[in-house]
Amino acid sequence: MPSVLFFSTLTILAGASVAVQQVLNASLRAALNSAAWSGFVSYFVGVTCMARCSRLPCAIPSLLWP
């Protein structure tokens, strides 16, 4: 069973990822000179990653829910 330390670390990493995402979005907006394109690219990459990760358990049977 996961410990409190595991969940505390996971929470800290999740919070840090929000700050990193904001910096990456700002950099992408500056590089593309468009907030609309920045939002589209960010959303498209996120959806693509989620779609690929959702197929991961099919490729690796040990990741299937028991």
Secondary structure, DSSP 8 states (H G I E B T S, - for coil): ---HHHHHHHHHHHHHHHHHHHHHHHHHHHHHT-HHHHHHHHHHHHHHHHHHHHTHHHHSGGGS--
